């Protein structure tokens, strides 16, 4: 019984992490589109709690991708 509950809670935890990652990726796409169009909505970015971490992820992705594009 304990093992079953543990695995159940783990699967829920895993789903929440996936959801967070999905939201983060969507935010990065949104930010990148704004930057491409030479339009920077700092108000939108400041409202987002993960602003700093998102900026860091973008920097990392820029280093990883050769042509600076996020699919």
C-alpha positions as CSV (number, residue, x, y, z in Angstrom):
1,X,0.0,0.0,0.0
2,X,2.8,2.4,0.9
3,X,4.6,1.7,-2.3
4,X,1.5,2.3,-4.3
5,X,0.9,5.7,-2.7
6,X,4.5,6.6,-3.2
7,X,4.4,5.8,-6.9
8,X,1.1,7.7,-7.3
9,X,2.5,10.8,-5.6
10,X,5.7,10.5,-7.7
11,X,3.7,10.4,-10.9
12,X,1.7,13.5,-9.9
13,X,5.0,15.2,-9.0
14,X,6.4,14.2,-12.4
15,X,3.4,15.7,-14.2
16,X,3.6,19.0,-12.3
17,X,7.3,19.2,-13.3
18,X,6.4,18.5,-16.9
19,X,3.7,21.2,-16.8
20,X,6.2,23.7,-15.3
21,X,8.7,22.9,-18.1
22,X,6.0,23.2,-20.7
23,X,4.9,26.6,-19.3
24,X,8.5,27.8,-19.2
25,X,9.1,26.8,-22.8
26,X,6.0,28.6,-23.9
27,X,7.2,31.7,-22.1
28,X,10.6,31.5,-23.7
29,X,8.9,31.2,-27.2
30,X,6.8,34.3,-26.3
31,X,9.8,36.2,-25.1
32,X,11.8,35.3,-28.2
33,X,9.0,36.3,-30.6
34,X,8.8,39.7,-28.8
35,X,12.6,40.2,-29.2
36,X,12.6,39.1,-32.9
37,X,10.0,41.7,-33.7
38,X,12.1,44.5,-32.0
39,X,9.3,44.9,-29.4
40,X,10.2,44.4,-25.8
41,X,7.3,44.2,-23.3
42,X,9.1,44.7,-20.0
43,X,5.8,44.9,-18.2
44,X,4.9,41.4,-19.3
45,X,8.3,40.1,-18.3
46,X,8.2,41.7,-14.9
47,X,4.8,40.2,-14.2
48,X,6.3,36.7,-14.7
49,X,7.8,35.2,-11.6
50,X,10.3,33.1,-13.5
51,X,11.7,36.1,-15.4
52,X,15.3,35.7,-14.3
53,X,15.5,32.0,-14.6
54,X,13.9,32.3,-18.1
55,X,16.5,34.8,-19.2
56,X,19.2,32.3,-18.0
57,X,17.6,29.5,-19.9
58,X,17.5,31.6,-23.1
59,X,21.2,32.4,-22.7
60,X,22.0,28.7,-22.3
61,X,19.8,27.8,-25.3
62,X,21.5,30.6,-27.4
63,X,24.8,28.9,-26.7
64,X,23.5,25.4,-27.5
65,X,21.7,26.4,-30.8
66,X,24.0,27.6,-33.6
67,X,21.5,29.8,-35.4
68,X,19.9,31.3,-32.2
69,X,16.4,29.9,-32.8
70,X,14.1,28.0,-30.5
71,X,11.9,25.4,-32.1
